[in-house]
Amino acid sequence: MRTEDFDTIISADRLMLVDFYATRCGACRAMNGTLERVALAMSDIATLINIDTTAEEHIELVHRYNIKRVPTLIIFRRGESLWRMSGIISFERLCQIIRRQQPRNIY
């Protein structure tokens, strides 16, 4: 994914859960199933984007977001980082965090 495409995607009004991972990372592999479940369970409010930190095309993003540990998860909306965490997180906790970031309609 080109950096320009990434910037367009995270600028959406929808929540974007970005997974910065590395293919040789054991914790990243451990999170794969959880992230797949979250993507399905939260598909109505959030989209999962996977960024391989070892891919040459993603080096600029890795530097921009100061990714030092993987997995690092960041939730974006309208280009703004709303939440960030490095390490392993449970399905239940991640779903709870995504729901909290969901915009509320106030009438």
C-alpha atoms as a printed R data frame, in Angstrom:
    type eleno elety resid chain resno       x       y      z
1   ATOM     1    CA   MET     A     1   0.000   0.000  0.000
2   ATOM     2    CA   ARG     A     2   1.353   3.403 -0.931
3   ATOM     3    CA   THR     A     3   1.600   6.067  1.766
4   ATOM     4    CA   GLU     A     4  -0.841   8.290 -0.133
5   ATOM     5    CA   ASP     A     5  -3.387   5.460 -0.207
6   ATOM     6    CA   PHE     A     6  -2.915   4.878  3.521
7   ATOM     7    CA   ASP     A     7  -3.484   8.577  4.233
8   ATOM     8    CA   THR     A     8  -6.706   8.514  2.203
9   ATOM     9    CA   ILE     A     9  -7.963   5.396  3.967
10  ATOM    10    CA   ILE     A    10  -7.353   6.657  7.513
11  ATOM    11    CA   SER     A    11  -8.993   9.983  6.628
12  ATOM    12    CA   ALA     A    12 -12.374   8.272  6.296
13  ATOM    13    CA   ASP     A    13 -15.208   9.014  8.708
14  ATOM    14    CA   ARG     A    14 -15.163   5.304  9.595
15  ATOM    15    CA   LEU     A    15 -12.946   3.860 12.334
16  ATOM    16    CA   MET     A    16  -9.803   2.242 10.936
17  ATOM    17    CA   LEU     A    17  -7.962  -0.297 13.093
18  ATOM    18    CA   VAL     A    18  -4.399  -0.466 11.793
19  ATOM    19    CA   ASP     A    19  -2.274  -3.479 12.722
20  ATOM    20    CA   PHE     A    20   1.454  -2.804 12.347
21  ATOM    21    CA   TYR     A    21   3.016  -6.276 12.387
22  ATOM    22    CA   ALA     A    22   6.050  -8.282 11.282
23  ATOM    23    CA   THR     A    23   5.781 -11.717  9.688
24  ATOM    24    CA   ARG     A    24   8.437 -13.262 11.970
25  ATOM    25    CA   CYS     A    25   6.895 -11.856 15.153
26  ATOM    26    CA   GLY     A    26   5.393 -14.530 17.438
27  ATOM    27    CA   ALA     A    27   3.104 -12.063 19.225
28  ATOM    28    CA   CYS     A    28   1.884 -10.799 15.845
29  ATOM    29    CA   ARG     A    29   1.032 -14.347 14.751
30  ATOM    30    CA   ALA     A    30  -0.719 -14.896 18.086
31  ATOM    31    CA   MET     A    31  -2.879 -11.815 17.410
32  ATOM    32    CA   ASN     A    32  -3.925 -12.903 13.888
33  ATOM    33    CA   GLY     A    33  -6.954 -14.921 15.020
34  ATOM    34    CA   THR     A    34  -8.060 -12.219 17.443
35  ATOM    35    CA   LEU     A    35  -7.800  -9.519 14.779
36  ATOM    36    CA   GLU     A    36  -9.740 -11.624 12.278
37  ATOM    37    CA   ARG     A    37 -12.513 -12.122 14.857
38  ATOM    38    CA   VAL     A    38 -12.530  -8.397 15.684
39  ATOM    39    CA   ALA     A    39 -12.726  -7.501 11.978
40  ATOM    40    CA   LEU     A    40 -15.814  -9.707 11.616
41  ATOM    41    CA   ALA     A    41 -17.488  -8.697 14.873
42  ATOM    42    CA   MET     A    42 -16.867  -4.958 14.388
43  ATOM    43    CA   SER     A    43 -17.344  -4.826 10.594
44  ATOM    44    CA   ASP     A    44 -20.279  -2.449 10.971
45  ATOM    45    CA   ILE     A    45 -18.141   0.253 12.646
46  ATOM    46    CA   ALA     A    46 -14.461  -0.463 11.915
47  ATOM    47    CA   THR     A    47 -12.163  -1.695  9.168
48  ATOM    48    CA   LEU     A    48  -8.947  -3.634  9.807
49  ATOM    49    CA   ILE     A    49  -5.831  -2.653  7.849
50  ATOM    50    CA   ASN     A    50  -2.650  -4.726  8.116
51  ATOM    51    CA   ILE     A    51   0.729  -3.044  7.594
52  ATOM    52    CA   ASP     A    52   3.820  -5.254  7.380
53  ATOM    53    CA   THR     A    53   6.567  -3.223  9.060
54  ATOM    54    CA   THR     A    54   9.263  -5.211  7.229
55  ATOM    55    CA   ALA     A    55   7.968  -4.302  3.765
56  ATOM    56    CA   GLU     A    56  10.032  -1.639  1.993
57  ATOM    57    CA   GLU     A    57   6.876   0.196  0.892
58  ATOM    58    CA   HIS     A    58   5.825   0.715  4.528
59  ATOM    59    CA   ILE     A    59   9.089   2.098  5.936
60  ATOM    60    CA   GLU     A    60   7.807   5.689  5.760
61  ATOM    61    CA   LEU     A    61   4.689   4.756  7.766
62  ATOM    62    CA   VAL     A    62   6.781   2.887 10.334
63  ATOM    63    CA   HIS     A    63   8.897   6.015 10.860
64  ATOM    64    CA   ARG     A    64   5.943   8.420 10.799
65  ATOM    65    CA   TYR     A    65   4.100   6.527 13.545
66  ATOM    66    CA   ASN     A    66   7.282   5.678 15.467
67  ATOM    67    CA   ILE     A    67   6.626   1.925 15.424
68  ATOM    68    CA   LYS     A    68   9.258   0.406 17.710
69  ATOM    69    CA   ARG     A    69   7.407  -2.745 18.842
70  ATOM    70    CA   VAL     A    70   5.059  -5.090 17.059
71  ATOM    71    CA   PRO     A    71   2.258  -5.705 17.065
72  ATOM    72    CA   THR     A    72   1.227  -2.080 17.403
73  ATOM    73    CA   LEU     A    73  -2.462  -1.298 16.942
74  ATOM    74    CA   ILE     A    74  -3.703   2.217 16.196
75  ATOM    75    CA   ILE     A    75  -7.313   3.322 15.734
76  ATOM    76    CA   PHE     A    76  -7.791   6.232 13.328
77  ATOM    77    CA   ARG     A    77 -10.794   8.308 12.346
78  ATOM    78    CA   ARG     A    78 -10.638  11.292 10.001
79  ATOM    79    CA   GLY     A    79  -6.850  10.982  9.967
80  ATOM    80    CA   GLU     A    80  -6.565  11.375 13.737
81  ATOM    81    CA   SER     A    81  -5.043   8.716 15.966
82  ATOM    82    CA   LEU     A    82  -7.625   7.998 18.677
83  ATOM    83    CA   TRP     A    83  -5.988   5.073 20.492
84  ATOM    84    CA   ARG     A    84  -2.710   3.160 20.350
85  ATOM    85    CA   MET     A    85  -1.261   0.060 21.999
86  ATOM    86    CA   SER     A    86   1.667  -2.299 21.473
87  ATOM    87    CA   GLY     A    87   1.487  -5.951 22.445
88  ATOM    88    CA   ILE     A    88  -1.208  -8.569 22.819
89  ATOM    89    CA   ILE     A    89  -4.802  -7.665 23.680
90  ATOM    90    CA   SER     A    90  -7.876  -9.851 24.079
91  ATOM    91    CA   PHE     A    91 -10.780  -9.979 21.663
92  ATOM    92    CA   GLU     A    92 -13.210  -8.680 24.286
93  ATOM    93    CA   ARG     A    93 -11.006  -5.771 25.339
94  ATOM    94    CA   LEU     A    94 -10.262  -4.685 21.757
95  ATOM    95    CA   CYS     A    95 -13.967  -4.764 20.833
96  ATOM    96    CA   GLN     A    96 -14.724  -2.674 23.928
97  ATOM    97    CA   ILE     A    97 -12.075  -0.106 22.947
98  ATOM    98    CA   ILE     A    98 -13.386   0.119 19.371
99  ATOM    99    CA   ARG     A    99 -16.942   0.669 20.622
100 ATOM   100    CA   ARG     A   100 -15.703   3.509 22.861
101 ATOM   101    CA   GLN     A   101 -14.131   5.242 19.850
102 ATOM   102    CA   GLN     A   102 -17.335   5.049 17.828
103 ATOM   103    CA   PRO     A   103 -18.822   8.507 17.251
104 ATOM   104    CA   ARG     A   104 -22.047   9.139 19.121
105 ATOM   105    CA   ASN     A   105 -25.002  10.856 17.550
106 ATOM   106    CA   ILE     A   106 -26.466  13.376 19.952
107 ATOM   107    CA   TYR     A   107 -29.921  14.712 19.184
